[in-house]
């Protein structure tokens, strides 16, 4: 599996705020992953959810390398913009999306409060 980690807590966020953070991506598979694979290109996503209900999924701006080698970790700067959604308490997750497959939740859950 692929694990996404961040030392940012994301505990309190503002609508339309740009969040910059440090992201570690660990490829625990025994094969390399290619960013621009013809059928399954990789993208990093963020999801805001209430329980199991997804409220918003968006792109994380991150400069992925062409290849993520098997068994290796990389550290990258990343960012995303908080969408204009209703203020409240949400679970924020980081995920890796591959082609047309649904996003897999590859990070811990960050419990966050979205304020106006």
Residue pairs with C-beta under 8 A, 6 or more apart in sequence:
1 28
1 29
1 104
1 106
2 25
2 26
2 27
2 28
2 29
2 33
2 68
2 96
2 104
2 106
3 24
3 25
3 26
3 28
3 106
3 107
4 23
4 24
4 25
4 26
4 44
4 94
4 95
4 96
4 106
4 107
5 23
5 24
5 26
5 107
5 108
6 21
6 22
6 23
6 24
6 78
6 94
6 107
7 21
7 22
8 19
8 21
8 22
9 110
10 19
10 21
10 92
10 110
10 112
11 110
11 111
11 112
11 113
12 112
12 113
12 115
13 19
13 82
13 92
13 112
13 113
13 114
13 115
14 82
14 114
14 115
14 116
15 82
15 83
15 84
15 85
15 87
15 114
15 115
15 116
16 81
16 82
16 83
16 84
17 81
17 82
18 79
18 80
18 81
18 82
19 79
19 80
19 81
19 82
20 77
20 78
20 79
21 77
21 78
21 79
22 75
22 76
22 77
22 78
23 44
23 60
23 62
23 75
23 76
23 77
23 78
23 94
24 73
24 74
24 75
24 76
25 44
25 64
25 68
25 73
25 74
25 76
25 96
26 72
26 73
27 33
27 68
27 69
27 70
27 71
27 72
27 73
28 71
29 70
29 71
30 70
30 71
31 70
32 67
32 68
32 69
32 70
33 42
33 67
33 68
34 41
34 42
34 66
34 67
34 68
35 41
35 42
35 64
35 65
35 66
35 67
35 68
36 66
37 98
37 99
39 99
40 98
40 99
40 101
41 98
41 99
42 64
42 68
42 96
42 97
42 98
43 59
43 60
43 96
43 97
43 98
44 59
44 60
44 62
44 64
44 78
44 94
44 95
44 96
44 97
45 57
45 58
45 59
45 60
45 94
45 95
45 96
45 97
45 103
46 57
46 58
46 59
46 60
46 80
46 92
46 93
46 94
46 95
47 54
47 56
47 57
47 92
47 93
47 94
47 95
47 103
47 105
48 54
48 55
48 56
48 57
48 83
48 85
48 90
48 91
48 92
48 112
48 114
49 55
49 90
49 91
49 93
50 88
50 89
50 90
50 91
51 91
55 85
55 90
56 83
56 85
57 103
58 80
58 81
58 83
59 80
60 78
60 79
60 80
60 94
61 78
61 79
61 80
62 76
62 77
62 78
62 79
63 76
63 77
64 76
65 74
68 74
82 114
85 114
86 114
87 114
87 115
87 116
88 113
88 114
89 111
89 112
89 113
89 114
90 111
90 112
90 113
90 114
91 109
91 110
91 111
91 112
92 109
92 110
92 111
92 112
93 105
93 107
93 109
93 110
94 105
94 106
94 107
95 103
95 104
95 105
95 106
95 107
96 103
96 104
96 106
97 103
97 104
